[in-house]
Amino acid sequence: TGIMIPFKPTTYIRNASPQQRSPQQQQSEQQKEQQQREQREREQREREQRQKEQQQKEQQQEREQRQWEQQKRDMQKKIDSLDKTVSDLSQTKNDFIRQKTSWIEEKK
C-alpha cells in the first residue's frame, strides 16, 4: 500500500498541457504574459520617444547651423560693403588732393 498524497489545486505542473494546469497556474501564466507584453510595449514606446527626441535635436542643430551660416554670409556682405566704402573714400581723397594740387599750380 502506497502513501496517498492529496492533489493540491495550487500545485504547478511544469510543462503541463492546458488540461493538466490548474486554473491558478493558467491565470498566473496569463498574468506573466500580460506583464511581459506590457514591458515590451513600454520599451518600444521609450525607444520611439528617444528616437523622436534625437531627431528633434538633430533638426534643431541643422537649423542653428543654417542660421549661423546665413549670419556669416550677411556679415561678410557688410564687411565687403564697408571695404568698398573705404576704398571709394580713399579714391575720393586722392582725387581731391590731385585737384587741389593742380589749383595751386594754376595759381602760381
Backbone as a chain_set.jsonl record, in Angstrom:
{"seq": "TGIMIPFKPTTYIRNASPQQRSPQQQQSEQQKEQQQREQREREQREREQRQKEQQQKEQQQEREQRQWEQQKRDMQKKIDSLDKTVSDLSQTKNDFIRQKTSWIEEKK", "coords": {"N": [[0.846, -1.181, 0.0], [0.593, 2.133, -0.953], [1.517, 5.532, -0.03], [-0.924, 7.988, 0.108], [-1.022, 11.06, -1.479], [-2.678, 13.973, -1.255], [-3.995, 15.842, -4.018], [-3.132, 19.127, -4.559], [-4.809, 22.025, -5.458], [-3.303, 24.287, -5.962], [-0.843, 23.476, -6.726], [1.751, 23.581, -9.079], [2.215, 22.259, -12.29], [4.901, 21.789, -14.167], [5.47, 22.453, -17.648], [3.075, 21.324, -18.37], [0.158, 20.128, -20.092], [-2.54, 22.24, -21.27], [-4.891, 21.153, -20.137], [-3.948, 19.854, -17.886], [-3.048, 21.838, -16.281], [-3.639, 23.85, -13.454], [-6.366, 26.108, -12.675], [-5.333, 28.319, -11.302], [-2.651, 28.235, -12.032], [-2.855, 28.631, -14.787], [-3.935, 31.213, -14.769], [-1.86, 32.598, -13.525], [0.176, 32.29, -15.436], [-0.988, 33.678, -17.542], [-1.054, 36.225, -16.442], [1.699, 36.676, -16.22], [2.437, 36.637, -18.937], [0.979, 38.837, -19.781], [2.23, 40.882, -18.321], [4.802, 40.723, -19.438], [4.214, 41.429, -22.075], [3.264, 44.049, -21.7], [5.625, 45.176, -20.723], [7.316, 44.942, -22.996], [5.906, 46.601, -24.755], [6.12, 49.038, -23.391], [8.903, 49.407, -23.454], [9.214, 49.648, -26.203], [7.772, 52.023, -26.705], [9.373, 53.805, -25.241], [11.783, 53.599, -26.677], [10.944, 54.645, -29.151], [10.316, 57.227, -28.309], [12.856, 58.178, -27.515], [14.142, 58.1, -30.01], [12.627, 59.966, -31.387], [13.188, 62.298, -29.899], [15.943, 62.47, -30.374], [15.924, 62.9, -33.118], [14.608, 65.38, -33.237], [16.491, 66.927, -31.906], [18.654, 66.778, -33.69], [17.509, 68.052, -35.91], [17.144, 70.608, -34.842], [19.81, 71.352, -34.441], [20.654, 71.421, -37.106], [19.066, 73.528, -38.065], [20.109, 75.644, -36.511], [22.722, 75.627, -37.462], [22.322, 76.353, -40.158], [21.267, 78.927, -39.766], [23.461, 80.175, -38.55], [25.326, 80.054, -40.648], [24.017, 81.682, -42.486], [24.042, 84.131, -41.122], [26.758, 84.529, -41.077], [27.303, 84.867, -43.829], [25.817, 87.213, -44.251], [27.234, 89.016, -42.61], [29.674, 88.991, -43.927], [28.945, 90.221, -46.311], [28.378, 92.784, -45.354], [30.916, 93.52, -44.456], [32.317, 93.474, -46.891], [30.961, 95.52, -48.185], [31.63, 97.708, -46.557], [34.387, 97.698, -46.95], [34.445, 98.437, -49.627], [33.357, 100.988, -49.435], [35.347, 102.276, -47.912], [37.439, 102.079, -49.731], [36.381, 103.609, -51.84], [36.203, 106.119, -50.562], [38.878, 106.609, -50.087], [39.805, 106.811, -52.684], [38.381, 109.056, -53.489], [39.492, 110.96, -51.787], [42.152, 110.966, -52.734], [41.675, 111.893, -55.322], [40.715, 114.421, -54.694], [42.991, 115.58, -53.505], [44.744, 115.627, -55.722], [43.324, 117.373, -57.363], [43.362, 119.697, -55.804], [46.107, 120.143, -55.735], [46.566, 120.695, -58.421], [45.139, 123.106, -58.687], [46.614, 124.765, -57.066], [48.977, 124.813, -58.499], [48.054, 126.102, -60.786], [47.483, 128.633, -59.846], [49.95, 129.746, -59.402]], "CA": [[0.0, 0.0, 0.0], [1.376, 3.362, -1.057], [1.002, 6.678, 0.708], [-1.75, 8.844, -0.748], [-0.775, 12.482, -1.306], [-3.811, 14.648, -1.882], [-3.644, 16.846, -5.029], [-3.445, 20.491, -4.141], [-5.109, 22.781, -6.672], [-2.32, 25.358, -6.187], [0.406, 22.872, -7.176], [2.004, 23.827, -10.503], [2.848, 21.176, -13.038], [5.684, 22.432, -15.236], [5.324, 21.904, -18.995], [1.85, 20.522, -18.417], [-0.782, 20.53, -21.138], [-3.547, 23.136, -20.676], [-5.872, 20.424, -19.319], [-3.311, 19.463, -16.63], [-2.747, 23.034, -15.487], [-4.715, 24.308, -12.578], [-6.824, 27.461, -13.031], [-4.412, 29.303, -10.731], [-1.445, 28.209, -12.851], [-3.201, 29.28, -16.053], [-4.087, 32.645, -14.502], [-0.518, 33.116, -13.246], [0.876, 32.354, -16.721], [-1.592, 34.77, -18.314], [-0.576, 37.481, -15.848], [3.104, 36.826, -16.589], [2.449, 37.004, -20.359], [0.47, 40.213, -19.859], [3.303, 41.758, -17.824], [5.876, 40.744, -20.441], [3.701, 42.191, -23.222], [3.269, 45.462, -21.292], [7.036, 45.589, -20.637], [7.797, 45.118, -24.374], [5.249, 47.793, -25.304], [6.709, 50.191, -22.714], [10.247, 49.57, -24.012], [9.053, 50.137, -27.582], [7.396, 53.452, -26.615], [10.557, 54.546, -24.784], [12.703, 53.653, -27.821], [10.388, 55.595, -30.123], [10.445, 58.567, -27.725], [14.276, 58.565, -27.621], [14.43, 58.362, -31.424], [11.966, 61.235, -31.72], [13.967, 63.372, -29.265], [17.216, 62.561, -31.098], [15.626, 63.508, -34.413], [14.331, 66.801, -32.989], [17.769, 67.554, -31.552], [19.421, 66.915, -34.929], [16.869, 69.083, -36.723], [17.455, 71.892, -34.203], [21.21, 71.645, -34.739], [20.717, 71.792, -38.525], [18.513, 74.884, -38.166], [21.085, 76.579, -35.942], [23.854, 75.667, -38.387], [21.912, 77.165, -41.314], [21.165, 80.32, -39.302], [24.815, 80.669, -38.336], [25.923, 80.255, -41.97], [23.373, 82.857, -43.077], [24.583, 85.306, -40.419], [28.14, 84.676, -41.537], [27.219, 85.462, -45.174], [25.352, 88.601, -44.09], [28.344, 89.809, -42.079], [30.684, 89.125, -44.987], [28.421, 91.247, -47.23], [28.578, 94.088, -44.702], [32.365, 93.79, -44.478], [32.66, 93.809, -48.279], [30.388, 96.835, -48.463], [32.465, 98.694, -45.853], [35.67, 97.747, -47.666], [34.234, 99.23, -50.85], [33.176, 102.381, -48.99], [36.683, 102.769, -47.546], [38.177, 102.217, -50.987], [35.811, 104.766, -52.551], [36.607, 107.335, -49.85], [40.307, 106.79, -50.323], [39.917, 107.281, -54.073], [37.868, 110.432, -53.483], [40.523, 111.761, -51.113], [43.264, 111.102, -53.683], [41.202, 112.777, -56.395], [40.648, 115.777, -54.134], [44.377, 116.059, -53.331], [45.245, 115.945, -57.065], [42.627, 118.578, -57.82], [43.89, 120.796, -55.004], [47.469, 120.367, -56.201], [46.5, 121.347, -59.741], [44.702, 124.508, -58.482], [47.759, 125.506, -56.518], [49.903, 125.029, -59.618], [47.453, 127.086, -61.713], [47.535, 129.983, -59.224], [51.327, 130.225, -59.432]], "C": [[0.895, 1.249, 0.0], [0.751, 4.475, -0.24], [0.247, 7.569, -0.268], [-1.423, 10.312, -0.442], [-1.916, 13.212, -2.004], [-3.319, 15.723, -2.863], [-4.067, 18.218, -4.528], [-3.706, 21.311, -5.403], [-4.089, 23.895, -6.957], [-0.989, 24.801, -6.682], [0.554, 23.12, -8.676], [2.67, 22.612, -11.122], [3.573, 21.838, -14.203], [5.484, 21.679, -16.548], [4.099, 21.016, -19.13], [0.984, 21.007, -19.568], [-1.837, 21.425, -20.484], [-4.557, 22.407, -19.785], [-5.281, 20.037, -17.958], [-3.038, 20.664, -15.731], [-3.955, 23.408, -14.644], [-5.158, 25.701, -13.03], [-5.884, 28.538, -12.495], [-3.142, 29.394, -11.579], [-1.709, 28.914, -14.191], [-3.296, 30.793, -15.864], [-2.718, 33.28, -14.267], [0.264, 33.27, -14.55], [0.33, 33.493, -17.577], [-1.13, 36.124, -17.777], [0.872, 37.743, -16.244], [3.218, 37.253, -18.061], [2.009, 38.455, -20.534], [1.554, 41.206, -19.416], [4.44, 41.866, -18.842], [5.46, 41.572, -21.655], [3.731, 43.694, -22.908], [4.696, 46.003, -21.219], [7.592, 45.841, -22.045], [7.203, 46.379, -24.993], [5.849, 49.063, -24.7], [8.109, 50.472, -23.278], [10.184, 50.122, -25.432], [8.701, 51.63, -27.581], [8.6, 54.304, -26.202], [11.579, 54.682, -25.912], [12.238, 54.686, -28.836], [10.529, 57.024, -29.614], [11.892, 59.065, -27.833], [14.643, 58.897, -29.065], [13.848, 59.705, -31.838], [12.753, 62.412, -31.151], [15.293, 63.572, -29.991], [17.008, 63.257, -32.443], [15.362, 65.011, -34.253], [15.621, 67.553, -32.679], [18.596, 67.788, -32.815], [18.829, 68.004, -35.82], [17.16, 70.473, -36.168], [18.892, 72.297, -34.52], [21.368, 72.079, -36.198], [20.182, 73.209, -38.729], [19.51, 75.925, -37.666], [22.289, 76.728, -36.865], [23.522, 76.533, -39.597], [21.818, 78.637, -40.936], [22.55, 80.934, -39.146], [25.479, 80.961, -39.681], [25.321, 81.482, -42.659], [23.902, 84.137, -42.432], [26.011, 85.589, -40.887], [28.162, 85.33, -42.926], [26.802, 86.932, -45.092], [26.485, 89.503, -43.585], [29.414, 90.022, -43.145], [30.243, 90.178, -46.005], [28.647, 92.644, -46.652], [30.056, 94.489, -44.741], [32.787, 94.21, -45.885], [32.168, 95.207, -48.633], [31.216, 97.934, -47.796], [33.828, 98.83, -46.521], [35.549, 98.616, -48.915], [34.074, 100.712, -50.495], [34.525, 103.005, -48.643], [37.504, 103.017, -48.807], [37.695, 103.448, -51.77], [36.237, 106.074, -51.891], [38.088, 107.635, -50.078], [40.541, 107.351, -51.735], [39.472, 108.746, -54.162], [38.889, 111.372, -52.855], [41.694, 112.018, -52.063], [42.902, 112.044, -54.831], [41.2, 114.224, -55.915], [42.051, 116.375, -53.993], [44.97, 116.442, -54.688], [44.632, 117.246, -57.585], [43.187, 119.816, -57.111], [45.295, 121.167, -55.491], [47.453, 121.097, -57.545], [46.031, 122.791, -59.612], [45.865, 125.358, -57.996], [48.749, 125.807, -57.638], [49.385, 126.089, -60.557], [47.601, 128.505, -61.164], [48.953, 130.563, -59.347], [51.597, 130.861, -60.728]], "O": [[1.803, 1.398, 0.817], [-0.398, 4.376, 0.191], [0.744, 7.865, -1.355], [-1.532, 10.754, 0.702], [-2.094, 13.077, -3.215], [-2.351, 16.429, -2.581], [-5.212, 18.43, -4.129], [-2.892, 21.287, -6.326], [-4.023, 24.391, -8.082], [-0.093, 25.571, -7.026], [-0.379, 22.902, -9.449], [3.576, 22.017, -10.539], [2.944, 22.379, -15.112], [5.348, 20.456, -16.572], [4.092, 20.069, -19.916], [1.069, 22.167, -19.971], [-2.012, 21.376, -19.267], [-5.029, 22.967, -18.795], [-6.019, 19.905, -16.981], [-2.818, 20.499, -14.531], [-5.108, 23.297, -15.062], [-4.398, 26.399, -13.701], [-5.662, 29.554, -13.155], [-2.62, 30.484, -11.817], [-0.883, 29.695, -14.663], [-2.804, 31.562, -16.69], [-2.449, 34.376, -14.758], [0.943, 34.278, -14.746], [1.087, 34.188, -18.254], [-0.851, 37.048, -18.541], [1.242, 38.872, -16.563], [4.013, 38.134, -18.388], [2.585, 39.204, -21.324], [1.765, 42.236, -20.057], [4.973, 42.95, -19.081], [6.265, 42.329, -22.199], [4.161, 44.504, -23.73], [4.953, 47.144, -21.603], [8.269, 46.845, -22.266], [7.899, 47.136, -25.67], [6.062, 50.049, -25.406], [8.46, 51.622, -23.547], [10.999, 50.96, -25.818], [9.26, 52.405, -28.357], [8.818, 55.387, -26.745], [12.174, 55.745, -26.09], [13.027, 55.498, -29.321], [10.826, 57.933, -30.388], [12.134, 60.216, -28.194], [15.367, 59.86, -29.32], [14.488, 60.482, -32.546], [12.963, 63.41, -31.84], [15.723, 64.706, -30.203], [17.813, 64.093, -32.852], [15.844, 65.815, -35.05], [15.817, 68.679, -33.134], [19.171, 68.862, -32.996], [19.566, 68.788, -36.416], [17.396, 71.411, -36.93], [19.156, 73.458, -34.832], [22.129, 73.001, -36.492], [20.766, 73.997, -39.473], [19.729, 76.953, -38.308], [22.817, 77.828, -37.03], [24.337, 77.353, -40.02], [22.242, 79.502, -41.702], [22.786, 82.07, -39.557], [26.123, 81.998, -39.842], [26.029, 82.231, -43.333], [24.177, 85.115, -43.126], [26.407, 86.741, -41.066], [28.951, 86.244, -43.168], [27.364, 87.786, -45.777], [26.667, 90.617, -44.078], [29.989, 91.105, -43.25], [31.069, 90.941, -46.506], [29.052, 93.565, -47.361], [30.396, 95.639, -45.02], [33.524, 95.181, -46.053], [32.865, 95.977, -49.293], [31.475, 98.973, -48.403], [34.362, 99.932, -46.646], [36.43, 99.421, -49.219], [34.603, 101.581, -51.189], [34.809, 104.135, -49.038], [38.178, 104.039, -48.932], [38.498, 104.223, -52.29], [36.592, 107.031, -52.58], [38.481, 108.79, -50.242], [41.364, 108.244, -51.938], [40.11, 109.562, -54.827], [39.113, 112.471, -53.361], [42.168, 113.147, -52.182], [43.706, 112.874, -55.253], [41.624, 115.132, -56.63], [42.269, 117.54, -54.324], [45.631, 117.474, -54.797], [45.315, 118.094, -58.16], [43.449, 120.843, -57.738], [45.626, 122.344, -55.64], [48.244, 122.014, -57.768], [46.493, 123.64, -60.374], [46.076, 126.488, -58.436], [49.292, 126.909, -57.721], [50.158, 126.893, -61.076], [47.817, 129.454, -61.917], [49.107, 131.784, -59.39], [52.708, 131.336, -60.964]]}, "num_chains": 1, "name": "protein.A"}
